[in-house]
Amino acid sequence: MKENCRKKLKGRNPRVSKGVNFCNKMRIINLANLSEKEFANLENKLAKHKTLGQVLSWASSQPKSDFLSQIVAEVVIQDEFTHDCVVPYKNLFLVYDTT
C-alpha cells in the first residue's frame, strides 16, 4: 500500500470525518450537526463505501424501515461526469458525490 493511502487530514474539523484513508475511506461531512457520538457511529457505517454498488448492498442489508423502498431517492446531475445520489436514511439525507 502506498504511503499516501494512509494520509490523515490535519487540523481536525468536527464536521469532517476524523481521518481520511484515501484508499479505504471516503470523506464524510456532518452538515446535520449530529453529536460527535452520532457522527462517529454514522462514519463507521459509511466509511468503506467506495462505489454506489456498495451503498446499495449496504442499504439492502439494513432494516427496511431505515430507507425508502427505492433506496436512491434522487440523482442530481451536476455535469456530464458528476452526479449526486440522494439516499434518505432514517432522519437524514446521505448525499453521495459520484463521478
Residue, then its C-alpha position, 0 to 999 in steps of 0.5 A: m500500500k502506498e504511503n499516501c493511502r494512509k494520509k490523515l487530514k490535519g487540523r481536525n474539523p468536527r464536521v469532517s470525518k476524523g481521518v481520511n484513508f484515501c484508499n479505504k475511506m471516503r470523506i464524510i461531512n456532518l452538515a446535520n450537526l449530529s453529536e460527535k457520538e452520532f457522527a462517529n457511529l454514522e462514519n463507521k457505517l459509511a466509511k468503506h463505501k467506495t462505489l454506489g454498488q456498495v451503498l446499495s448492498w449496504a442499504s439492502s442489508q439494513p432494516k427496511s424501515d431505515f430507507l425508502s423502498q427505492i433506496v436512491a431517492e434522487v440523482v442530481i446531475q451536476d455535469e456530464f461526469t458528476h452526479d449526486c445520489v440522494v439516499p434518505y436514511k432514517n432522519l437524514f439525507l446521505v448525499y453521495d458525490t459520484t463521478 
